[in-house]
Amino acid sequence: PDAAVQHTVQSQLAYILANMDGLAIQPGSRNYKRTWIRDGGVTSIALLRMGITEPVRRYLDWYAERVQPDGLVPPILNNDGTVNEGFGSNLEYDSQGQFVHVILEYYRLTGDRDFLAGHFRKVELALRHLVQLRERTLVPGYRSDTPAPERFAGILPPSYSHEGYSPPMHSYWDDFWALKGWKDGEIACTVMGRPDLARWCREQYGLLRDATRASIDATMAHRGIDFIPGCAEKGDFDATSTAIALSPCGELETLPADALRRTFARYFADVQKRKEPGADWVYTPYEARNISALVELGQRDQAVELLDFLLSCRRPVAWNHLAEVVVSDVRKGVYIGDMPHTWVGSDLVNA
């Protein structure tokens, strides 16, 4: 690749390691003294893809020890290893699928079967907890006091996983990660010689996949929208959240094709507007996920154009910093989060 891409990727690896606090992989060192399996898992995969394995193994060993007896994967740990009890504590259900995914990815990218065997029981527990979560929305009369209650049936319950949702909502982000967890769980069970559990994973995947598709269809119909919604309550536009359904979760065929293409056409049109002379904008470079989504959709030229735009937003360019929030006016004093923000950085590496 061109030098800007190469050097920016290399810089993110260094910044990820610099932002670590002991064993904890955190998204930044200024705003944070805690780690999410959401951020840490994606960042771990970025390190693994670049051949950096030891800090990832230590982090995952440390995190796996804190999976609860009922299979709940704490979404947030403090850097001293205690479960974080702040906002979102144990109410971010994407953690279940993300934990399974990163454990399987460690095995896939290193070939370390002993590692997978050592954490296999925690993988199974995390998957069993997914069943318990989904059963909450399968009780008779669930949300019957709400219009179009069928959009809530059989998906995961409300959570804070999506930081823009308060109070908790039925976020499709959680369901996409859960689907990935079931698929990776099936692979893990097969590798470990448990065809019975692999079959169970496949069945649970099918049930959740069908419920997620039915929910998305029902939400689109209820809200009168023609794009993929971010959650069942709001029917909101959030392409950067929807992107994970395509990569890494691999659910391209689950989503309604026309609505999916309209979703990313609308998103890309928004990106184009930022390039207009005098345009005033603020965005979060988590949008790096959309690079992979556009590739999955066969829109490779647009993916490269988005990559180029994201690289133009490094602050300062020569430092290859990717902030959590980027503003069109580089001198404007507003919230930027951490800089460098290494969950954002890992999204770019993975893309």
C-alpha positions, 0 to 999 in steps of 0.5 A: 500500500501507499506510505500513508496507509503503511505508516498509519497502520504502524503508528496505530500498533505503537499507540495501542501498546502505549495506551495499555495500562498493565494487562488492560487494553483500553481505547485511550489513556486520558479519558479511561481507566477501564477496558471494554471487551468490545474495544479490547476484542477488536483491538486484540484482533488488530494486533494479532493480524500484525503478528503481535500475540503476547499482550493479547494472550495475557489480556484475554486470559485476564478477561476470561477469568472474570466471566461470571458463573452464569456466563455473563461476560462483564462488558467493562472491567476496571484496569485493576481487574474489578468489574466496572459498576458505572454506566452500562455495567453488565447491561451491554449484551454485545460482550457475549458474542464479542468474547467468543469471537476474539477467543476464536480469532486468537486460535484462528490467527495463532493456531494455539489449540491449547489456548482455545481448550483452556477457554472453551468452558467460558466460551460455552458459558457465554453462549448459554447466557445468550440463550437466557438473554434471548428468552427474555423477549420470548415470554408471552405478551412481551412489549404487548403494550407497545405498537408493533410488538412483533419487532421485539420478539426473539432478539436480545433485550434492551442494552446500553451497548450502543452508547447513543441509546439511553434508556437501553434499547433493542440494539441490532448491534447486539444481535449481529455480534450474537450471531457472530458468536454463534457461528464462531462458537460452532467452529470452536465446538467442532475444533474441540470435538463436540459435534453435539454443541456445534449442532446446538450452536447452529440451531441457535444461530438459525433461530436468532438470525430469523428473529433478527431479520423479522424484527428488522422488517417489522421495524422498517414497516412500522417506521416507514423507512427504507434503510436498515435501522439501528434499533427496534425502538427508534428506527434510526439511521446508523450505517456505522453500527449496521456495518458490523453486520457485514464485517466482521459478522458476515450477515450480508445475506441476512439483511434485506438487500435493497435496504442495505444498499440504500443505507450505505448509499445514503452514508456515502452521500453524507461523506461526499458532502463533507468534501464540499468547499466550506462544509462544516461537519463533525464525525467519529472515525469509527466510520473506518468500519464502513470501509470493510462494509463497502468492500463486502458490498462490492463497492471497492472504489468507494471504500478506497475513497473513504479510506483516503478521507479518513487519512486526511483527518489525522490530527496532526497528519504527521503524527498519524493520530486518529481522534475519537471525534474529528471536526472540519475546523482543526482549530475549533475547541470542542470535545475530541475524546482521546487522541490517539484513540486506539479503538478507532485506530484498530478499526482502521487497521482491521479495515 
